[in-house]
Amino acid sequence: MASGSRIFPRNFRKEYPVAVRGDGCWIISSDGRRFLDAAGQAAVVNIGHGVAEIGRAMAEQSSQIAFAHTSQFHSAPAEKLAARLLQLAPANFQNGGRVYFTSGGSEATETAIKLARQYHLECGQPQRYGVISRRQSYHGSTLGAMSVSGNVARRAPYQPLLAEWGHVSECFAYHHAGSLKGEDYGLACANDLDKFLRDSHGNSSAAFIFEPVVGATLGAALPSPGYIERVAEICRGNKILLIADEIMSGMGRTARPFAIQHWNMEPDMILVGKGIASGYAPLGAVLVSARTVEAFERGSGIFQHGFTYQAHPVCTAAGNAVLDYLKGHKLFERVGPISKTLRADLEPLRSHPNVGDIRGMGLLIGIEFVKDKGSREPFPQSENIAERIRQAALEENVLTYPTQGCVDGLRGDHILLAPPFSLNAEESARIARAIQSALAKVFPS
Ligand SMILES: Cc1ncc(COP(=O)(O)O)c(C=O)c1O
């Protein structure tokens, strides 16, 4: 690792270059090397790096009022951003919806878990507390968020510390549909939630949380037809809240403000993070539907929760500036066309014998590597394929996001691509060439 570093690193065995400057889709390190950020770091940097006006907006807010505690004050940038986010959300968030701002995604998940619990207390259902989630999912690294996450590797060391409220089937047709096709598989996965509720947990569950497009854990896996609609029906029927974790898939990444809008779903809460401030400030949020808010307004009127830095004026000013930039540069509209370009550039990779699948939506794209294309058999975990692809692409100065475990928590290799929306055609072609070159290095013929 970098000599003399006093930062507690994520990995003591890894070298970390020092990032000194950003420029659109590029990160420049202290030794002058330029990296093409094909993963937007971790699906964070939606507007691109180095946009000076975001910093100016933050400095301006900071010079006016940098901090006022939310137990005593609200702030103008937080009010403005809340109203703008709700406008982007489905109809059930209009006329009475509210936004709870946090400092990132995991805090948003924690907040949603507690909101769900207290919602039922407010509704006179004190026996409801469990938040059901899915296997092969990720909702954050704090203990509540980790409890609802199904990511095997990330949970493993902390298993004894985690609450167990139940994990039901993920919806991942590429590996698990078996003989079921399309909607039959989608409905079978959704009905696993129904079965879980009917079998034992119908009265104690408070909510169901899921990623509409599964990000890091499954590499941009889409729900099968019928799944989303059926899940919404089951939650309503069982009187549990439905939480869409859009921390990775939201804020325009799939070419709609929120991925659930591709299916017209109306969840009770939407979690956002990452792209909301595009990496310029630590920011997350829980969008809370009007019906859910009403229970608090009519009930105790007090949500027993809070973070010192929630709804931070400077961070929410960054969020507003990012939305202004997205609007001013028509970047929401750009996701559809530029993702088509990137998908077309990646398409030739499909014929490679070890590229099993290229999937995703908008600028959230997963590429999965398999040992055998016919049987979709994954590589043994020990071959470390995803990380080796990352390293080989890095030799071409292209940054990707590798993960192992998409098949069963241990085996299965994919990389995630989630570049800034400002990606251009030349950069798109460069990403495809780097992955082509990585394939040639990792799988020499
Ligand atoms: C879907 C999803 N939920 C939650 C989180 C946690 O967000 P954060 O890392 O900002 O705490 C992530 C982060 O990768 C995520 O992808």
The ligand as an ORCA input file, in Angstrom:
! r2SCAN-3c Opt
* xyz 0 1
  C     -28.537     -1.019     -3.481
  C     -27.677     -0.431     -2.397
  N     -28.219     -0.158     -1.199
  C     -27.493      0.393     -0.204
  C     -26.169      0.697     -0.367
  C     -25.387      1.323      0.758
  O     -25.078      2.632      0.472
  P     -23.845      3.381      1.161
  O     -22.610      2.647      0.735
  O     -23.919      4.786      0.635
  O     -24.044      3.326      2.627
  C     -25.556      0.424     -1.595
  C     -24.123      0.698     -1.788
  O     -23.476      0.149     -2.632
  C     -26.331     -0.146     -2.633
  O     -25.803     -0.415     -3.840
*
